């Protein structure tokens, strides 16, 4: 049980202070153990950080799937638009989301490759989930026929573009960007259907 307690305490400290700023002594004090006792469960600070970050990615992935499950009754536009509002709140409420997101943008330089080995599968998995969601919506007539994979990538790009305000800005700035950009994005998604139609010329 102590290993999980150390990880949970580390999640808070790494999310708040970053990899370099987090103190193993402070983590140990929070758990109620001596600092050397951490090494009975984790070989070093790097090992503790990577285990904690992997847990954070798993938590965000699980919460995201729960969001889609709990909102499956809504039209696709409301689910996707709502996901963006939900994600900002998730960042405010959960250390796992803060740790994951910050390390997507600026991982510790010495751990860059290891962190990216978590980031890219997470992003690829999100794109696959969104693509399947779009395909089901197309089959159900919720949206017109569009290239689902292209739309999923576009959504992830849109999310990436406004998420920077969560880290560097404020909830107000995030909401302002979302409100301004969403109608443009959603209308653009629908225009993919027009672009996908074959061009008919005279004589065809």
N, C-alpha and C positions, 0 to 999 in steps of 0.2 A: 504493500500500500504506500510505503514511503516514496517509491519511485514515481508513482502517479502524483503524490503531493508535491514533490519537487518539480515535476513538469508543470503542474498547475500554477505554482508560485512563479516559475520561470516564465510562463506565458504572460503573466501580468508585467513582470519586470522587463522582459525583452520588448514587449509591445510599447511600454512607456519610455524606456531608456535606450532602446536599440541594442544591438549586439555588443558594441564597444562599451556603452555606458552601463549596462546591467552588471551588477555585482553578485558574484557567487556567494559572498558572505551575507549579503542582504537576502538572497534567496533562501539560504540555509536558516537564517534567523527567522524568516517568516514561517518556515516549516517547523521550526523548533529543534533543529539539529545543528551539529557543528559542521563547518565548511568541509572538512575532510570526509565526512559521511556521504557527501554527494558522490564521491568517487567510487563508492560501493555500487552505484547504480549507473553512473555515466563516466566515461573515461576522462573527459575534459570538458571545458566550457563549450568548445565547438560541437562536441557530441551532444551535449544537453541542448544546445541551440537547434541543431538540425532535427533532433527528435521532437522538440517543441514546435518547430516550424512545420514539420510534416503533420503533426497533430492539428495545427491550425488550418492547414489546407484541407484536411479531411473534414474538420468541423464546418468550414465554409461550404464545402461541396455538399455535405449532408443537409445543411440548412437551406441551401439553394434548391435542392431536390424537394425538400419539404415545402418550400414556397410554391413551386410549380404544382405539387400534388394538392396543396390546400386551396389553390386558386384555379384548379382545372375547370371549374364551372364558368369562369369568366371568358368573354371574347378575347381573342389573341392580343389585340391592341392593348386592352386593359391589363392583361397579364404582363406583357413586356414593359409597358409604361410603369406599371406598379412595381415591377422588379427593380427598376432604377431608384424609385423612392425607398423601397424596402432595403436596398443595398446600402444607401447612405445611413439609414437608421441602424442597420446591422453593424456598420463601422463604429457608430457612436456607442452602441450597447455592448459589444463583445470584443474582448481583447484578441480573440483568434482572428477576427476580420481585420483589426488594425495591424496585427503582426504580419498577416499574409499580404495585405495590400502594400504596406510600406516596403516590404522586401521584394515585391514585384517591381517596384520603381527603383529602389536603391538598396540592393543586397550588400552585405559586407564584402568589400573587394577580395579578401582572402578566401571567401566562400562562394564566389560568384558562380562557378560551374555547378557546385552542389545545389545551390538555390535554384538555378535555372532548370536543373533536372526535376524540380518540383513544379516550377512555374509553367513550363511549356506543356506538360501533360495535363495540367489543370485547365489551361486555356483551350487546348485541343478538345478536352472532354466537354467543356462548356459549349464549344462550337458544335460538337456532335449532338448534344442534348437540344440545342436550339434548332438545329437542322431537322431533327426528328419532330420537334414540336411544330415547326413550320409545315413539314410534310403532312402531318395529321390535320392541321388547320386547312391546308389546301384540299385534301381529300374530303373534309367535312364542309367545304364551301365557305369557311370563315374568312378566307382571303382568296383573291384570284390566283391562278397558276403563276408562280414565280420561281426562279431558281433558288431553291431552299438553302443550299449551301452558301451561295453568294450572299443571300439576305442574312444568314447567321453570322458570317464574317463581318458584314457591314454593321450589324448590331454590336458585336464585340468591339469594333473600331469606334463606334459611337460611345459605348460605355467607357472605353479607355480615354476618349477625348474629354469627357466631363468629369471623370473620376479624379483628375488632378486637382479639382477644386475641393474635394474632400480632404486631401492632405494639406494643400497649401492655402486654401481659401477658407470658406465657411459654409454652413448649411444654407445660408441666404444666397450666396454666390452660386452654389451647386444648383439650387432650385431655379435660380434665374436662368442659368445655362440650359437646364433641362426643359423648362417651359418654352424657351425661345427655340431650341433645336429640335424638339420632338416632332412638331408638325412637319418640319422640313424632312426629317428622316422618314417618317411614316409615309408621307406622300411620295418620297423617293423609292421606298420599298414597292409601292403600288406601281410606280412607273416602270419597274423591272418587267412587269407583265407586258407593258407596251413594247419595251425593247426586245422582248423575247418573241414577239409575233413576227412571222415571216413577212418580208416586204413583197407586196403584190404589185406587179407592173403590168402594163398593157400587153395583152397577148398571152398572159399566163392562163 
